Amino acid sequence: MSQAPFHSTIGVDIAKKKFDVASLIASKYKHKVFDNNEAGYIAFIAWFLSLYTANQGL
């Protein structure tokens, strides 16, 4: 069984110490702030993948 493509709109605002990410998936808005360092990048990837996993059935 093939899955439908995953579509998401992402906006990123990067500052010196933090970065904000906004996501729009299936008309649902999510926002999160991450530290602008390696741990923050890893946390962002984990967060984004969790959005993907939660919305696979779309």
Secondary structure in CASP SS format (residue, H / E / C, confidence):
PFRMAT SS
TARGET T0000
AUTHOR 0000-0000-0000
METHOD secondary structure of the structure
MODEL  1
M C 1.00
S C 1.00
Q C 1.00
A C 1.00
P C 1.00
F C 1.00
H C 1.00
S C 1.00
T E 1.00
I E 1.00
G E 1.00
V E 1.00
D E 1.00
I E 1.00
A C 1.00
K C 1.00
K C 1.00
K E 1.00
F E 1.00
D E 1.00
V E 1.00
A E 1.00
S E 1.00
L E 1.00
I E 1.00
A C 1.00
S C 1.00
K E 1.00
Y E 1.00
K E 1.00
H E 1.00
K E 1.00
V E 1.00
F E 1.00
D E 1.00
N C 1.00
N C 1.00
E H 1.00
A H 1.00
G H 1.00
Y H 1.00
I H 1.00
A H 1.00
F H 1.00
I H 1.00
A H 1.00
W H 1.00
F H 1.00
L H 1.00
S H 1.00
L H 1.00
Y H 1.00
T H 1.00
A H 1.00
N C 1.00
Q C 1.00
G C 1.00
L C 1.00
END
